[in-house]
Amino acid sequence: MDDRQPPGDVPIERPCGTCNAAAGVLVTQTVVGERIAWSVSLRCRQCGAAEEQCGWDVMPDHWREILVAQDGLARVHADLQSSRPLKVRLLSVFRDQGSTIAEALMAFKSLTGAGIVGTSAEMRLLARLLTNAGAIVSLTPEARSHPGRPGHDTSPIRGGSG
């Protein structure tokens, strides 16, 4: 399975920090083991200024919003009947990602209801962790949102374990 997230087809621009002209922005996430690596590339076509940022796990919110606008969201869902016997194991997956007990219970309810929504990489990682715990999950892309309107994001996993 290729866990790299291909760039979307929505052009994203931000003001260049050097000349204030429009700079192209590419934001990516990828699953590496049980963590998420993220990167941001900015390139100004006018002055040539470039900026690169990267990190692990939690992506800064402003970059994540651009990623969602650029690539959309994904949804992980599990059937309640087949997940009920695994509830304690599945709650443990959410707890291992930093959720409180109450948040883990809400995440289980969401997972077995409408599903959990987040970035493609976040949902691929969550699907992998839930599958490793015995769950049978489905992973589907959501319809893309428009830039500036990231859509309904319910992800309890904002980048994996630290």
N, C-alpha and C positions, 0 to 999 in steps of 0.2 A: 504494500500500500504506500503510495506517495503522499506524505503528510505535508508537503509544501503547499501553500495556498497561492494559486496563481493570481496575479493582479487583475482587478476588475476592469471593465471598459468605461467606467465613469471618470472623466478627467477631473483631477482635483488640483486646485492651485491655492497658494497662500502668498502673501506679500513677502518678497525677499527681504531678509534682515539687513542687507547691505545697501541695495538701491531702491527698495520698495516696489520694484516691478513684480509682475506675476511670476511666481516660481512653481514649477511642477513638483508634486509631492507623490511619493509612492510609499504606502504603509503596508507591511506584511506581518503575518504571524505564521509560525510553524510549530508542530509538535515534535519535541525531541525527548525521547524516553517518556517520562511522566511529567514533563515541564513544557512550558510554552516559551519559545524565543520570539522576540519581535524586533522589527527594524523599521527605520524611517529614513528615506532619502529625499532631500530637497535639492533641486537644481534650478538656478536662474538662467533663463535663456538670454537675458539681456547683458548681465555683467559677468556671468560664469561662476558666481559664487555657488558653493556646494556645502551641504551639511549632512552628516550621517549620525544617526542615533541608533542604539540597540540596547536590548536588555532582556531580562528573563522574567517570566511569570507575569506580574500585573503591569499592563501597559497603561501609561498615563491616559486619563479620560479623554483629553482633547484629541490625541492620536487615535484612540479607539473609536471615537465618533467618526473620524475621517475614514478609518478602515471599514466601518459598518456602511457608511455612505458609498464607499468605493466597491465593496465586495458583497454587501448584504449580510443577512443572518442565516442561521441554520437552526433546526429544531430536532431535539432528541425526545423520543417517546418510548414508553414501555407499557405493555398491557398490565392492568391491575391484577387480574387473576393469576397470571404466571409470576408476577413480581411479589405478591403478598407473602409467599413463604420465604422470600429472600429479603424481607423488609429490613431486618437488623443489619445484614451485610450491606445493603444499599444505603442505609442511613450512615453506616460507617464510612462509605465512600465520600459522602457529603461532608461528614465531620472531619475526615482527613484533609479535605480541601479548605478547612477553616470555618465551616458553618457551625453556628451554635446548634443546640439540640432542636430548638424551635425552628430555626432556618432549615435544618436537615429534614424535619417533618414536613415543612412547607414544600421543600424541593421534591420529596417523595410524592406528595400529593400532586404537584405540578407535573412531574415525570409521568405519572400514571393517569393524569387527566389530559389536559391540552398539550402537554409536553413542555420542555425547557428550551428557551431560545437564547442564543448567544452567537458569537462569531463562529465561523466555520472551524477554526483551530480549537477554540474552547469546547465546541460540541464534539469534535472528533476525539479530543482527549477524554471528555466526560463519557462518551460512548465506549471508549476503550476501557476505562476504569470500571464502568458498570458491567460491561461484558466480562471482564476479568473476575468480577464478583458473582457471576452466574446469570446476570440478567440478559434477556433477549430484547434488544432495542432497535428502533429504526432511527435513521438519521436522514433528514430531508432538508433541502434548501428552502428558505423563505423567499417570497417575492422581494425584490430589491426595493429599498426605500429611496426617497429623493435626498440629495445632499442637504444637510442641515436638518433633516427629519429622520433620525436613526431608527424609528420604529419601536415596537414593543420588545424589550430585551429583558428576559427573566433569568439570566444565567447566574447560578450560584458559584460558578467556577470561573473566576476572572484571571486565570493564568496558572492554575495548578499549585502544587505544593512548593514551598520555599525552602 
